[in-house]
Amino acid sequence: MTAPEDHTLLRRAVALAAEARAGGNPPFGSLLAGPDGTVLAEERNTTLTDRDITAHPELKLARWAARELDAATAAGTTLYTSCQPCGMCEAVIQQAGLRRVVFALSNEQLLEIRPGSGRPPVPQDGPALLDEVRPVVEAWYR
């Protein structure tokens, strides 16, 4: 449930989305706030101008947090974003240890607005070679 103070920061994320659009990029913006609501960092989508399909603002902020914040500080942050994070960004947000995400537009609502990518799903085959890969991965986690 969002609170009035969330709405102020969420409006800033929407403004960042407008800035991304004005700069020739898809209209997505995000900011990361500390436990007291102080804005720690802001980002805009730059997928087109950077020619980087991963330049989502949520991903850039999660990477920044993982690099610049200690785990306890990251665990107290809230990511405010104009649109619900995609699966790629969601995974990185979780890995960065951010506490909470507040978004303006859900992924379902976004799909109602924008046309599909036109790209077919990429087939995936597996699992395979479990006996070979399992010891390599298990060794990392022991």
Backbone torsions as a table, in degrees:
resi	resn	phi	psi	omega
1	MET	NA	131.6	-179.4
2	THR	-90.2	152.2	179.7
3	ALA	-111.1	164.9	179.3
4	PRO	-54.1	-37.7	178.7
5	GLU	-67.2	-27.9	173.6
6	ASP	-64.9	-38.0	-176.3
7	HIS	-64.2	-36.4	178.5
8	THR	-62.1	-47.9	-179.9
9	LEU	-70.5	-34.7	177.2
10	LEU	-65.7	-36.5	175.9
11	ARG	-62.8	-35.4	176.3
12	ARG	-65.4	-39.4	176.9
13	ALA	-61.7	-39.3	177.4
14	VAL	-65.6	-39.2	176.3
15	ALA	-62.9	-39.0	176.7
16	LEU	-64.2	-35.2	176.1
17	ALA	-63.4	-41.3	177.8
18	ALA	-64.1	-37.9	177.1
19	GLU	-65.0	-39.8	177.6
20	ALA	-60.8	-46.2	179.9
21	ARG	-61.3	-44.7	179.4
22	ALA	-62.3	-27.0	178.8
23	GLY	-87.5	5.8	177.2
24	GLY	90.2	16.8	-179.7
25	ASN	-115.9	165.5	174.7
26	PRO	-57.8	148.0	-171.2
27	PRO	-82.0	74.9	178.4
28	PHE	-134.5	135.0	179.3
29	GLY	-143.4	152.5	-176.9
30	SER	-149.0	158.1	172.0
31	LEU	-143.6	154.9	178.9
32	LEU	-114.6	126.7	-178.7
33	ALA	-117.0	146.3	175.8
34	GLY	-77.9	177.9	-177.1
35	PRO	-58.1	-28.9	-179.4
36	ASP	-91.2	4.3	179.3
37	GLY	90.4	0.5	177.4
38	THR	-68.5	131.6	178.5
39	VAL	-74.8	121.9	-178.9
40	LEU	-91.7	-35.2	-178.3
41	ALA	-164.2	152.6	178.1
42	GLU	-130.5	151.0	176.8
43	GLU	-147.4	155.4	174.5
44	ARG	-122.8	157.2	174.0
45	ASN	-65.9	132.4	177.4
46	THR	-132.9	31.9	-175.4
47	THR	-62.4	-34.4	-178.5
48	LEU	-85.1	-49.0	-177.5
49	THR	-68.3	-30.6	176.7
50	ASP	-88.5	-9.2	-175.2
51	ARG	51.8	48.1	-177.1
52	ASP	-137.7	107.9	-175.9
53	ILE	-65.4	-11.9	179.0
54	THR	-98.6	6.3	-174.4
55	ALA	-81.3	49.5	174.7
56	HIS	-78.3	143.1	-177.5
57	PRO	-63.9	-34.5	179.6
58	GLU	-64.3	-42.8	-179.8
59	LEU	-66.5	-42.7	179.8
60	LYS	-62.4	-39.9	179.0
61	LEU	-70.2	-39.0	177.9
62	ALA	-64.3	-40.7	177.2
63	ARG	-64.8	-41.1	177.2
64	TRP	-60.2	-46.4	-179.0
65	ALA	-61.8	-42.8	-179.6
66	ALA	-64.6	-32.4	-178.5
67	ARG	-84.4	-37.1	-169.1
68	GLU	-104.8	-20.1	-176.1
69	LEU	-110.2	146.6	171.9
70	ASP	-74.9	164.1	-174.1
71	ALA	-59.3	-39.6	-178.8
72	ALA	-66.3	-39.7	178.4
73	THR	-67.7	-45.9	179.0
74	ALA	-57.8	-38.1	-178.3
75	ALA	-68.4	-9.6	177.5
76	GLY	-104.9	4.6	-174.8
77	THR	-90.1	160.3	171.9
78	THR	-127.7	131.3	175.9
79	LEU	-95.8	121.2	176.0
80	TYR	-104.3	128.6	-173.8
81	THR	-143.9	147.4	-175.9
82	SER	-67.2	-27.1	-179.1
83	CYS	-139.8	147.1	179.1
84	GLN	-53.6	133.5	-178.8
85	PRO	-59.6	142.6	175.3
86	CYS	-72.3	174.5	-178.9
87	GLY	-59.4	-39.9	178.8
88	MET	-61.6	-50.0	-178.5
89	CYS	-66.2	-39.4	179.6
90	GLU	-58.2	-42.2	-179.8
91	ALA	-64.8	-40.5	-178.8
92	VAL	-71.8	-37.2	176.6
93	ILE	-59.8	-44.2	178.9
94	GLN	-63.7	-44.7	179.9
95	GLN	-63.4	-32.7	179.9
96	ALA	-75.4	-14.1	177.3
97	GLY	78.5	24.6	177.8
98	LEU	-68.3	148.5	-172.9
99	ARG	-79.9	-40.1	-167.3
100	ARG	-155.1	150.7	174.4
101	VAL	-125.4	133.9	174.3
102	VAL	-121.8	125.3	-177.0
103	PHE	-126.8	155.1	-179.3
104	ALA	-89.2	-44.6	-174.3
105	LEU	-118.8	127.7	179.4
106	SER	-76.9	162.6	176.8
107	ASN	-61.4	-37.6	178.0
108	GLU	-63.3	-42.2	178.7
109	GLN	-66.5	-37.4	177.4
110	LEU	-62.0	-42.1	-179.8
111	LEU	-64.6	-26.9	175.9
112	GLU	-72.3	-27.8	-176.1
113	ILE	-88.0	-46.9	-172.2
114	ARG	-100.1	151.0	175.3
115	PRO	-72.9	159.5	177.4
116	GLY	-64.0	167.7	-177.7
117	SER	-72.2	-20.8	-176.3
118	GLY	80.0	-1.4	179.7
119	ARG	-95.1	134.9	178.1
120	PRO	-72.0	156.5	175.3
121	PRO	-59.9	147.5	178.5
122	VAL	-87.1	120.0	179.1
123	PRO	-63.3	142.7	176.8
124	GLN	-126.1	133.3	178.1
125	ASP	-119.4	133.2	178.9
126	GLY	153.5	176.1	1.4
127	PRO	-73.4	157.3	177.6
128	ALA	-147.3	153.9	179.0
129	LEU	57.0	37.6	-178.8
130	LEU	-55.8	-43.3	-178.1
131	ASP	-63.2	-26.6	180.0
132	GLU	-85.9	-38.5	-175.3
133	VAL	-85.1	-31.1	-175.6
134	ARG	-56.6	-47.4	-179.2
135	PRO	-63.2	-33.5	179.4
136	VAL	-64.8	-45.8	-178.4
137	VAL	-73.3	-42.4	179.8
138	GLU	-61.0	-36.0	-179.8
139	ALA	-61.4	-33.6	179.3
140	TRP	-65.8	-39.2	-173.9
141	TYR	-89.5	-0.1	178.6
142	ARG	-91.4	NA	NA
